[in-house]
């Protein structure tokens, strides 16, 4: 049996200059680049995540990019008793 999963991966450059990703499972199929960018800007503007905006939430990050990632997995059907 094959299983396909899709994840929206949004990347930022944080207050320390390091890359940080946020992943959301099962994004809408009709999601637009403008919607993703608006969401990323909102997350950054509201200073919601300390990994991105610093411990005090006072340092804006830079938007780096976003993409959808699909993974396909297959089960071998091995049964362990």
Residue, then its C-alpha position, 0 to 999 in steps of 0.5 A: x500500500x502506498x501513502x502520499x503526504x504533502x507538507x508546506x515548508x516555510x523557511x526563514x532566516x532567524x535573528x541569529x542568521x540561521x535557517x529555520x523551517x516551519x512545516x504544516x501538514x496537508x495544505x490546501x491544493x489551491x493555496x497561492x504564493x500570495x497566501x503563503x507569503x501573507x501568512x509568513x509575514x503575519x507570523x513574523x510581524x506578530x513575533x509568534x516563534x522564539x526560534x525565529x524572532x528571538x527570546x523576547x520576540x523583538x527581532x524580525x526574521x527574513x522570509x527565505x522561501x516556501x515550497x510544498x514537499x510530497x513524500x510517498x511511502x510504501x509498506x512492505x507488509x511485514x508482520x512482527x509478532 
